[in-house]
Amino acid sequence: MEKLDQLHKQLDIEKVKPQYLTFLLMLYVTFSLIGCAVLYKIVKIDFLVGPGGILSLPFVLLLEDIIAEIYGYKISRALLWYILLSQLIFTSFVLIIINMPSPTYWHANDAYQTVFGSLLKGVPTMIIAIFLGRFLNLYTITKLKILTKGRYFWLRMIFACLVGDLVTLTIIYSIAFSALSFDEISRLYLSDLFTRIFYSILGGGPAMLLVMYIKKKEGIDVYDYGTNFNPFRLSLEK
């Protein structure tokens, strides 16, 4: 009976019009592109040193897990593919524009080349990292939701983020920052990982309250029974 109830809730998303999903998607895309744009801007906050995305990308994971918890794996999977496409479009247009000729009185082109010229190397790496790490994050949190019968969202989110981050950061720092020394990469890697775990722990409480609120308001709580977890499947059907 309990499983039938969960399946009923899963089918509800096809009958209702989610009120909050569009806003969550907007935030998700915004924070993702911020991380893309400031990938090579190194920031220092006390003992933490890392790329500029260290301040925005943890929000991406929080939003990603919130969406997966409420709306299920299939919508989250489609969203990740949209993110990959949006980053590809963003990078292509930026690189085309900064390499277009400028008038003689324009003297800031070198600055744009310095800031955005490295996207050709960094963004493909991010796309690979997102594809592997974030799909692993989604798979983990949605599978654990079934195993725990929807309980312990905060703990599930922390664990899923950790699993996904280990893969994502290993790929990014091994390729996108390969020009740096091992000590510099290690410091950036550990700072970034620490910050993401801190965000997960600190943001888990508000995220859990938001999840509970949206589930109650929209009457949606998807359990991925019978879902095809193939990351290449774009259909919202099973």
C-alpha positions as CSV (number, residue, x, y, z in Angstrom):
1,M,0.0,0.0,0.0
2,E,2.8,2.4,0.9
3,K,4.5,1.8,-2.5
4,L,1.2,2.4,-4.3
5,D,0.9,5.7,-2.5
6,Q,4.4,6.7,-3.6
7,L,3.6,5.8,-7.2
8,H,0.5,7.9,-7.0
9,K,2.5,10.9,-5.9
10,Q,4.9,10.3,-8.7
11,L,2.1,10.4,-11.2
12,D,0.8,13.7,-9.7
13,I,3.5,15.7,-11.4
14,E,1.9,15.0,-14.8
15,K,-1.4,16.4,-13.6
16,V,-0.3,19.6,-11.9
17,K,1.5,22.7,-13.0
18,P,4.5,23.2,-10.6
19,Q,4.5,26.8,-9.3
20,Y,8.1,26.9,-8.1
21,L,10.0,24.8,-10.6
22,T,10.6,27.6,-13.1
23,F,12.1,29.8,-10.4
24,L,14.3,27.0,-9.2
25,L,15.5,26.4,-12.7
26,M,16.3,30.0,-13.2
27,L,18.4,30.1,-10.1
28,Y,20.1,26.9,-11.2
29,V,21.1,28.2,-14.6
30,T,22.2,31.5,-13.2
31,F,24.6,30.1,-10.6
32,S,25.9,27.6,-13.1
33,L,26.9,30.3,-15.6
34,I,28.4,32.4,-12.9
35,G,30.7,29.5,-12.0
36,C,31.5,29.1,-15.7
37,A,32.4,32.8,-16.2
38,V,34.7,33.1,-13.1
39,L,36.3,29.6,-13.3
40,Y,39.8,31.1,-13.6
41,K,39.4,33.9,-11.1
42,I,41.2,32.8,-8.0
43,V,39.8,34.2,-4.7
44,K,41.2,34.0,-1.2
45,I,39.0,34.0,1.9
46,D,41.1,33.6,5.1
47,F,42.8,30.2,4.7
48,L,40.6,29.2,1.7
49,V,41.9,29.7,-1.8
50,G,40.0,28.6,-4.8
51,P,38.4,29.6,-8.2
52,G,35.6,32.2,-8.1
53,G,33.0,29.4,-8.6
54,I,33.7,28.3,-5.1
55,L,31.1,30.9,-4.0
56,S,28.4,30.0,-6.6
57,L,28.7,26.4,-7.6
58,P,27.8,25.0,-4.1
59,F,24.4,26.7,-4.6
60,V,24.1,24.7,-7.8
61,L,24.3,21.4,-5.9
62,L,21.9,22.5,-3.3
63,L,19.3,23.5,-6.0
64,E,20.1,20.3,-7.9
65,D,19.3,18.1,-4.9
66,I,16.2,20.1,-4.0
67,I,14.8,19.7,-7.6
68,A,15.7,16.0,-7.6
69,E,14.1,15.4,-4.2
70,I,10.8,17.1,-5.2
71,Y,10.4,16.5,-8.9
72,G,12.4,13.3,-9.4
73,Y,15.4,12.0,-11.4
74,K,13.9,12.4,-14.9
75,I,13.3,16.2,-14.6
76,S,16.7,16.6,-13.0
77,R,18.4,14.6,-15.7
78,A,16.8,16.8,-18.4
79,L,17.9,19.9,-16.5
80,L,21.5,18.7,-16.4
81,W,21.5,18.3,-20.2
82,Y,20.1,21.8,-20.5
83,I,22.9,23.1,-18.3
84,L,25.5,21.4,-20.5
85,L,23.9,23.0,-23.6
86,S,23.7,26.4,-22.0
87,Q,27.4,26.4,-21.0
88,L,28.3,25.3,-24.6
89,I,26.3,28.2,-26.1
90,F,27.6,30.6,-23.5
91,T,31.3,29.7,-24.2
92,S,30.8,29.7,-28.0
93,F,29.3,33.1,-28.1
94,V,31.8,34.6,-25.7
95,L,34.8,33.2,-27.6
96,I,33.3,34.4,-31.0
97,I,32.7,37.9,-29.7
98,I,36.0,38.5,-27.9
99,N,37.8,37.4,-31.1
100,M,35.9,39.7,-33.4
101,P,37.8,42.8,-34.6
102,S,37.5,46.0,-32.5
103,P,37.8,49.6,-33.5
104,T,41.2,51.3,-33.0
105,Y,40.0,53.4,-30.0
106,W,39.0,50.2,-28.0
107,H,41.9,49.2,-25.8
108,A,40.3,46.6,-23.4
109,N,40.3,43.6,-25.8
110,D,43.4,42.2,-24.0
111,A,41.5,42.2,-20.7
112,Y,38.7,40.3,-22.3
113,Q,41.1,37.8,-23.7
114,T,42.8,37.4,-20.3
115,V,39.5,36.8,-18.5
116,F,37.6,34.7,-21.1
117,G,40.2,33.3,-23.4
118,S,40.8,30.3,-21.2
119,L,37.1,29.2,-21.4
120,L,38.0,27.0,-24.4
121,K,40.0,24.9,-22.1
122,G,38.0,25.2,-18.9
123,V,34.4,24.8,-20.0
124,P,34.9,21.5,-21.9
125,T,36.5,20.1,-18.7
126,M,33.6,21.4,-16.7
127,I,31.1,19.8,-19.1
128,I,32.8,16.4,-18.6
129,A,33.0,16.9,-14.8
130,I,29.3,17.9,-14.7
131,F,28.3,15.0,-16.8
132,L,30.0,12.4,-14.5
133,G,29.9,14.0,-11.1
134,R,26.5,15.6,-11.1
135,F,24.8,12.6,-12.7
136,L,26.4,10.5,-9.9
137,N,25.1,13.0,-7.4
138,L,21.5,12.8,-8.8
139,Y,21.6,9.0,-9.0
140,T,22.8,8.7,-5.4
141,I,20.3,11.0,-3.8
142,T,17.3,9.6,-5.7
143,K,18.3,6.0,-5.0
144,L,18.8,6.7,-1.3
145,K,15.4,8.4,-1.2
146,I,13.9,5.1,-2.2
147,L,16.0,3.1,0.3
148,T,15.2,5.5,3.2
149,K,11.6,5.9,2.2
150,G,12.1,9.6,1.8
151,R,13.6,10.2,5.2
152,Y,17.0,11.9,6.2
153,F,17.1,14.3,3.2
154,W,19.7,16.4,4.9
155,L,22.1,13.5,5.4
156,R,21.3,12.1,1.9
157,M,22.1,15.4,0.4
158,I,25.4,15.8,2.2
159,F,26.5,12.3,1.1
160,A,25.3,12.6,-2.5
161,C,27.1,16.0,-2.8
162,L,30.3,14.5,-1.4
163,V,30.2,11.6,-3.9
164,G,29.5,13.9,-6.8
165,D,32.0,16.6,-5.7
166,L,34.9,14.1,-5.4
167,V,34.5,13.1,-9.0
168,T,33.8,16.6,-10.3
169,L,36.6,18.4,-8.6
170,T,39.1,15.6,-9.4
171,I,38.4,16.1,-13.2
172,I,38.3,19.9,-13.1
173,Y,41.6,20.3,-11.2
174,S,43.4,17.5,-13.1
175,I,42.7,19.1,-16.4
176,A,41.6,22.8,-16.2
177,F,44.3,23.7,-13.7
178,S,47.0,21.4,-15.0
179,A,49.4,24.3,-15.5
180,L,49.7,24.8,-11.8
181,S,52.0,22.9,-9.4
182,F,50.8,19.9,-7.5
183,D,50.9,21.9,-4.2
184,E,48.8,24.7,-5.7
185,I,46.3,22.3,-7.2
186,S,46.0,20.4,-3.9
187,R,45.3,23.6,-2.0
188,L,42.7,24.7,-4.5
189,Y,41.1,21.2,-4.5
190,L,40.9,20.9,-0.7
191,S,39.6,24.5,-0.3
192,D,36.9,23.9,-2.9
193,L,35.9,20.5,-1.4
194,F,35.8,21.9,2.1
195,T,33.6,24.8,1.0
196,R,31.2,22.6,-0.9
197,I,30.8,20.3,2.2
198,F,30.4,23.3,4.4
199,Y,27.6,24.6,2.1
200,S,25.9,21.2,2.2
201,I,26.0,21.0,5.9
202,L,25.0,24.7,6.5
203,G,22.5,24.9,3.7
204,G,20.9,21.5,4.4
205,G,18.6,22.8,7.0
206,P,17.1,25.6,4.9
207,A,17.0,23.3,1.9
208,M,15.1,20.7,3.9
209,L,12.5,23.3,5.0
210,L,12.2,24.5,1.4
211,V,11.6,21.0,0.2
212,M,9.0,20.4,2.8
213,Y,7.2,23.6,1.9
214,I,7.2,23.0,-1.8
215,K,6.1,19.4,-1.4
216,K,3.2,20.5,0.7
217,K,2.2,23.5,-1.5
218,E,2.3,21.6,-4.8
219,G,1.4,18.1,-3.6
220,I,4.4,16.6,-5.5
221,D,6.9,14.1,-4.0
222,V,8.3,11.9,-6.7
223,Y,9.8,8.5,-6.0
224,D,11.8,7.0,-8.9
225,Y,10.3,3.5,-8.8
226,G,10.9,1.9,-12.2
227,T,12.8,4.9,-13.5
228,N,15.4,4.3,-16.2
229,F,18.5,5.9,-14.8
230,N,20.4,6.0,-18.1
231,P,21.9,9.5,-18.3
232,F,21.6,9.6,-22.1
233,R,17.8,9.1,-22.0
234,L,16.2,12.5,-22.5
235,S,12.6,11.5,-22.4
236,L,10.6,12.3,-19.3
237,E,8.9,9.0,-19.7
238,K,10.2,6.0,-17.8
